[in-house]
């Protein structure tokens, strides 16, 4: 009797853990929470401009953007961080015209050093501002075209490790440098990530959370193929975008047996999407999991006033309640409504407050979750052949036009 197969069995949790331990020797993001930061912090202190522009696309900007958006409402940075992360000329020009160019510093990021979008933006910015060693910093791989450009023009260069992929690079110089320049405590950021790393590989709290969720998602991917994060605060707006890239670009792959794999990320913001997408979740097809985010302390004391002028409304029960409480009650109501359906997988993550450690924990937690899922699926989470194909076609079209 001969037997052949092209399917794979879901392996044991311990096997996955050992596989992640093993790949941590070659995949660079695992060690980033332990990174030495003194060189980055010393350089950041000497950038005097107040308007910081990050020129980069995809993984070169989404992580920094997620952290900046999460923190800026509470930490009141003295510098602004803008993202030139599109070749839409309307956005490029609106951002460049926003400030006095004398007070601007540009951080240019491209892992390969020749990605068309950031290089196009850099060329345009130079025509408007004139890039020089006083107003521009470059981050790329060693010996890339962008590195050579930095050398020729005497621009300060920071090297990105070759084994750190863009969507996993936020705890590298890619994220740490621009965030340090505007005043983020990058050591606290890394400490949050480090806590998750150590807990996971010690088989402690985060190990159980991450490995069991990864196993559930993979075992049930045929039924629950759409994975929703429902974030109850505007501070998560850009984290949601980062999650979509991390999830889609890492998990949409062909596995070792030639089988197409993938989980579809959907990002929602509450309470906005509570009045639209929630209907589909509650009464629609049962093909979704839902993860709700909420924050206990938004560091804002605004309250609903108790004013007799509005007694005509049946709403006295909200008088004197904080908006912080209101949005969390909405998150809880959504969670309860989903649980009552009894057939929609759902979990809720409550973050204590808005600070560097908490966003560091959250981002690293999701990176490890993606690594665990990819290991269960037997795919490579760290390449993106589909994206590279699109880049090649774009170059060919532009050259042939």
C-alpha positions as CSV (number, residue, x, y, z in Angstrom):
1,X,0.0,0.0,0.0
2,X,1.2,3.5,-0.9
3,X,0.0,6.6,0.9
4,X,0.6,10.2,-0.1
5,X,-0.9,13.4,1.3
6,X,-0.8,17.1,0.8
7,X,-2.4,18.2,4.1
8,X,-0.8,18.8,7.4
9,X,-1.7,18.0,11.0
10,X,-1.9,20.7,13.7
11,X,1.1,20.2,15.8
12,X,1.4,20.3,19.6
13,X,1.9,23.7,21.3
14,X,5.3,22.7,22.6
15,X,6.5,21.9,19.1
16,X,5.4,25.4,18.0
17,X,7.2,27.0,20.9
18,X,10.4,25.1,20.1
19,X,10.1,26.2,16.5
20,X,9.8,29.8,17.5
21,X,12.8,29.5,19.8
22,X,14.8,28.1,16.9
23,X,13.8,30.7,14.4
24,X,14.6,33.5,16.9
25,X,18.3,32.8,16.0
26,X,17.7,33.9,12.5
27,X,14.6,36.2,12.6
28,X,15.7,39.5,13.9
29,X,12.6,41.0,15.5
30,X,12.7,38.5,18.4
31,X,15.7,40.2,19.9
32,X,14.7,43.8,19.3
33,X,13.2,44.4,22.8
34,X,16.7,43.9,24.2
35,X,18.2,46.5,21.9
36,X,20.8,49.0,23.2
37,X,19.3,52.5,22.7
38,X,22.0,55.0,23.8
39,X,23.2,55.9,20.3
40,X,19.6,56.5,19.1
41,X,18.7,58.6,22.1
42,X,21.9,60.7,21.9
43,X,21.3,61.5,18.3
44,X,17.6,62.2,18.8
45,X,18.4,64.8,21.5
46,X,20.5,66.8,18.9
47,X,17.7,67.0,16.4
48,X,16.5,70.6,17.1
49,X,13.7,70.9,14.5
50,X,10.1,70.7,15.8
51,X,8.4,69.4,12.7
52,X,9.6,65.8,12.0
53,X,8.6,64.1,8.7
54,X,8.9,60.4,8.3
55,X,9.3,59.4,4.6
56,X,8.5,55.7,4.2
57,X,5.8,53.3,3.3
58,X,4.2,50.2,4.7
59,X,6.3,48.6,7.5
60,X,8.6,51.6,7.4
61,X,5.9,53.9,8.8
62,X,2.9,52.0,10.1
63,X,4.5,50.9,13.3
64,X,5.7,54.3,14.3
65,X,2.4,55.8,13.3
66,X,0.5,53.3,15.4
67,X,2.6,54.2,18.5
68,X,2.5,58.0,17.9
69,X,-1.3,58.0,17.4
70,X,-1.7,55.9,20.5
71,X,0.4,58.2,22.7
72,X,0.1,61.7,21.4
73,X,-3.2,62.7,23.1
74,X,-1.9,61.9,26.5
75,X,1.9,62.7,26.4
76,X,1.7,66.1,24.8
77,X,4.8,65.9,22.7
78,X,6.7,69.2,22.0
79,X,7.4,68.1,18.5
80,X,5.1,66.9,15.7
81,X,5.5,63.8,13.6
82,X,4.1,63.7,10.1
83,X,4.0,60.7,7.8
84,X,4.9,61.1,4.1
85,X,3.7,57.6,3.4
86,X,1.9,58.0,0.1
87,X,2.5,59.2,-3.4
88,X,-0.8,61.0,-3.4
89,X,0.3,64.5,-4.4
90,X,-2.6,66.2,-2.5
91,X,-1.4,64.7,0.8
92,X,2.3,65.3,0.1
93,X,1.8,69.0,-0.7
94,X,-0.6,69.6,2.2
95,X,1.9,68.2,4.7
96,X,4.9,70.0,3.2
97,X,3.1,73.3,3.1
98,X,1.8,72.8,6.7
99,X,5.0,74.2,8.3
100,X,8.0,76.3,7.8
101,X,10.6,74.1,6.1
102,X,13.4,75.6,8.1
103,X,11.9,73.9,11.2
104,X,11.6,70.5,9.4
105,X,13.7,67.4,9.7
106,X,13.2,64.4,7.4
107,X,13.7,60.8,8.4
108,X,13.9,58.7,5.2
109,X,13.3,55.0,5.6
110,X,13.5,52.2,3.1
111,X,14.8,48.7,3.9
112,X,15.8,47.9,0.4
113,X,16.9,51.5,-0.3
114,X,15.2,51.7,-3.7
115,X,11.5,51.4,-3.1
116,X,9.8,53.7,-5.6
117,X,7.4,55.5,-3.3
118,X,9.8,56.9,-0.7
119,X,12.5,57.7,-3.3
120,X,9.9,59.6,-5.3
121,X,8.9,61.5,-2.3
122,X,12.5,62.2,-1.3
123,X,13.2,63.6,-4.8
124,X,10.2,65.9,-4.6
125,X,11.0,67.1,-1.0
126,X,14.5,67.9,-2.1
127,X,13.1,70.1,-4.9
128,X,11.1,72.1,-2.3
129,X,13.3,72.1,0.8
130,X,16.9,71.0,-0.3
131,X,17.9,68.0,1.6
132,X,21.2,68.3,3.5
133,X,23.1,66.9,6.6
134,X,21.3,69.3,8.9
135,X,17.7,68.3,8.0
136,X,17.8,64.7,6.9
137,X,18.5,61.3,8.5
138,X,18.5,58.0,6.5
139,X,17.6,54.5,7.7
140,X,18.2,51.5,5.3
141,X,20.2,48.3,4.9
142,X,24.0,48.6,4.5
143,X,25.2,49.1,0.9
144,X,21.7,49.8,-0.4
145,X,21.2,52.7,-2.9
146,X,19.8,54.8,-0.2
147,X,22.8,54.1,2.0
148,X,25.1,55.2,-0.9
149,X,23.0,58.3,-1.3
150,X,23.5,59.2,2.4
151,X,27.3,58.7,2.0
152,X,27.5,60.9,-1.1
153,X,25.5,63.7,0.5
154,X,27.0,63.4,4.0
155,X,23.7,62.5,5.6
156,X,23.6,60.7,9.0
157,X,22.9,57.0,8.3
158,X,21.5,54.3,10.6
159,X,21.7,50.7,9.6
160,X,18.7,48.3,9.6
161,X,19.5,44.7,10.2
162,X,18.9,42.5,7.1
163,X,17.0,39.9,9.1
164,X,14.4,42.4,10.4
165,X,11.4,42.7,8.0
166,X,9.5,45.9,7.6
167,X,6.3,45.0,9.4
168,X,8.3,43.6,12.3
169,X,10.7,46.5,12.5
170,X,9.0,49.0,14.8
171,X,11.2,48.1,17.7
172,X,14.3,48.6,15.6
173,X,15.9,51.9,14.6
174,X,13.0,52.3,12.0
175,X,10.6,53.0,14.8
176,X,12.8,54.0,17.7
177,X,14.6,56.9,16.0
178,X,11.6,59.0,14.9
179,X,9.8,58.2,18.1
180,X,12.8,59.2,20.2
181,X,13.2,62.4,18.3
182,X,9.7,63.6,19.3
183,X,10.1,62.5,22.9
184,X,8.8,59.0,23.3
185,X,10.5,57.1,26.1
186,X,11.7,54.3,23.9
187,X,13.2,52.3,26.8
188,X,9.7,52.0,28.3
189,X,8.4,51.0,24.9
190,X,11.0,48.2,24.7
191,X,10.4,47.2,28.3
192,X,6.7,46.4,27.5
193,X,7.8,44.3,24.5
194,X,10.5,42.6,26.6
195,X,7.9,41.6,29.3
196,X,5.8,39.9,26.7
197,X,8.9,38.1,25.1
198,X,10.1,36.8,28.5
199,X,6.6,35.7,29.6
200,X,6.0,33.9,26.4
201,X,9.3,32.0,26.2
202,X,9.1,31.3,29.9
203,X,5.7,29.6,29.2
204,X,4.0,32.0,31.5
205,X,0.9,34.3,31.1
206,X,1.5,35.5,27.6
207,X,2.4,32.0,26.4
208,X,-1.0,30.6,27.3
209,X,-2.8,33.6,25.8
210,X,-0.9,33.6,22.5
211,X,-0.4,29.9,21.8
212,X,-4.0,29.0,22.6
213,X,-5.5,31.8,20.4
214,X,-3.1,30.9,17.6
215,X,-4.2,27.2,17.8
216,X,-7.9,28.1,17.8
217,X,-7.6,30.4,14.8
218,X,-5.8,27.8,12.8
219,X,-7.9,24.9,13.8
220,X,-11.1,26.9,12.9
221,X,-9.8,28.9,9.9
222,X,-12.1,27.1,7.5
223,X,-15.1,28.4,9.4
224,X,-13.9,31.6,11.0
225,X,-11.7,33.1,8.3
226,X,-12.4,36.8,9.0
227,X,-10.7,38.2,12.1
228,X,-12.0,41.5,13.4
229,X,-10.4,43.8,15.9
230,X,-13.0,46.3,17.3
231,X,-11.0,49.1,19.0
232,X,-12.9,51.4,21.3
233,X,-10.9,54.6,21.1
234,X,-9.5,56.8,18.4
235,X,-6.0,56.2,19.8
236,X,-6.1,52.8,18.1
237,X,-6.8,54.2,14.6
238,X,-3.3,53.6,13.3
239,X,-2.7,50.5,15.3
240,X,-5.6,49.0,13.4
241,X,-3.9,49.8,10.1
242,X,-0.6,48.3,11.4
243,X,-2.5,45.1,12.4
244,X,-4.1,44.8,8.9
245,X,-0.6,44.9,7.3
246,X,0.9,42.5,9.8
247,X,-1.9,40.0,9.5
248,X,-2.5,40.1,5.8
249,X,1.1,40.3,4.6
250,X,2.3,37.6,7.0
251,X,-0.5,35.1,6.8
252,X,-1.6,35.2,3.2
253,X,0.8,32.5,1.9
254,X,1.2,29.2,0.3
255,X,2.4,26.6,2.8
256,X,5.0,23.9,2.6
257,X,2.5,21.5,1.0
258,X,1.5,23.9,-1.7
259,X,-1.9,24.8,0.0
260,X,-3.1,28.4,0.0
261,X,-3.5,29.8,3.5
262,X,-4.7,33.1,5.0
263,X,-6.8,34.8,7.6
264,X,-8.5,38.0,6.6
265,X,-8.0,41.0,8.9
266,X,-10.9,43.5,9.4
267,X,-10.3,46.6,11.6
268,X,-13.2,48.6,13.2
269,X,-13.3,51.6,15.5
270,X,-15.9,51.9,18.2
271,X,-18.3,53.4,18.8
272,X,-18.4,54.6,15.1
273,X,-18.6,51.1,13.5
274,X,-21.0,49.9,16.3
275,X,-23.7,51.7,14.2
276,X,-22.8,49.8,11.0
277,X,-20.7,46.7,11.1
278,X,-22.1,45.3,14.4
279,X,-25.3,44.5,12.5
280,X,-23.3,42.2,10.2
281,X,-21.5,40.6,13.1
282,X,-24.7,39.8,15.1
283,X,-27.0,38.7,12.3
284,X,-24.7,37.9,9.5
285,X,-22.8,34.8,8.4
286,X,-20.9,33.1,11.2
287,X,-17.4,33.4,9.6
288,X,-15.9,36.0,12.0
289,X,-13.9,36.2,15.2
290,X,-13.9,39.4,17.1
291,X,-11.3,40.9,19.4
292,X,-12.3,44.0,21.3
293,X,-9.9,46.6,22.7
294,X,-10.7,49.1,25.4
295,X,-8.7,51.3,27.7
296,X,-9.5,51.7,31.4
297,X,-8.0,55.2,31.8
298,X,-7.9,57.4,28.7
299,X,-6.4,60.2,30.8
300,X,-9.3,62.5,30.1
301,X,-11.8,63.6,32.7
302,X,-14.4,65.1,30.4
303,X,-18.0,64.4,31.6
304,X,-21.5,64.7,30.4
305,X,-23.0,67.8,32.1
306,X,-26.1,67.6,34.3
307,X,-28.1,70.4,32.7
308,X,-31.9,70.7,33.2
309,X,-32.2,72.2,29.8
310,X,-31.9,68.7,28.4
311,X,-34.5,67.0,30.8
312,X,-36.8,66.5,27.8
313,X,-34.5,63.6,26.8
314,X,-34.7,60.4,28.6
315,X,-31.0,60.5,29.4
316,X,-30.5,61.6,33.0
317,X,-28.7,58.3,33.6
318,X,-25.7,59.6,31.6
319,X,-25.4,62.8,33.6
320,X,-22.0,63.3,35.3
321,X,-20.6,60.2,33.7
322,X,-17.2,60.5,32.1
323,X,-16.9,59.9,28.4
324,X,-14.2,57.4,29.4
325,X,-16.8,55.4,31.2
326,X,-19.3,55.8,28.3
327,X,-17.0,54.4,25.7
328,X,-16.1,51.5,27.9
329,X,-19.7,50.7,28.6
330,X,-20.2,50.6,24.8
331,X,-17.3,48.2,24.4
332,X,-18.8,46.0,27.2
333,X,-22.2,46.2,25.6
334,X,-20.8,45.0,22.2
335,X,-18.9,42.2,23.9
336,X,-22.1,41.1,25.8
337,X,-24.2,41.3,22.6
338,X,-21.7,39.0,20.8
339,X,-21.4,36.6,23.7
340,X,-25.2,36.2,23.8
341,X,-25.1,34.8,20.3
342,X,-23.2,31.9,21.7
343,X,-21.6,31.0,18.3
344,X,-19.3,34.0,17.6
345,X,-15.7,33.6,19.0
346,X,-14.9,36.7,20.9
347,X,-12.3,38.0,23.3
348,X,-11.6,41.4,24.9
349,X,-8.3,43.0,25.8
350,X,-8.4,45.8,28.4
351,X,-5.4,48.1,28.6
352,X,-4.9,49.9,31.8
353,X,-3.9,53.3,30.4
354,X,-2.1,55.1,27.6
355,X,1.6,54.8,27.9
356,X,4.7,53.4,26.2
357,X,4.8,50.1,28.0
358,X,1.2,49.2,27.2
359,X,1.5,49.9,23.4
360,X,4.9,48.0,23.5
361,X,3.2,45.0,25.1
362,X,0.3,45.1,22.6
363,X,2.4,45.3,19.5
364,X,4.8,42.6,20.5
365,X,2.0,40.4,21.6
366,X,0.5,40.5,18.1
367,X,3.8,39.9,16.4
368,X,4.3,36.7,18.5
369,X,0.7,35.7,17.7
370,X,1.4,36.0,14.0
371,X,4.6,34.0,14.3
372,X,2.7,31.3,16.2
373,X,-0.1,31.2,13.7
374,X,2.3,31.0,10.8
375,X,4.2,28.1,12.5
376,X,0.9,26.2,13.0
377,X,0.1,26.8,9.3
378,X,3.6,25.9,8.2
379,X,4.1,29.1,6.2
380,X,6.8,31.7,6.1
381,X,5.5,34.8,7.9
382,X,8.5,37.0,7.0
383,X,8.5,37.2,3.2
384,X,6.0,38.8,0.9
385,X,6.4,37.3,-2.6
386,X,3.0,38.7,-3.7
387,X,4.1,42.2,-2.8
388,X,7.4,41.8,-4.6
389,X,5.6,40.7,-7.7
390,X,3.6,44.0,-7.7
391,X,6.7,46.0,-7.2
392,X,8.4,44.3,-10.2
393,X,5.4,44.9,-12.4
394,X,5.3,48.6,-11.3
395,X,8.9,49.1,-12.3
396,X,8.4,47.4,-15.6
397,X,5.4,49.5,-16.4
398,X,7.2,52.7,-15.5
399,X,10.3,51.8,-17.5
400,X,8.3,50.7,-20.6
401,X,6.0,53.7,-20.6
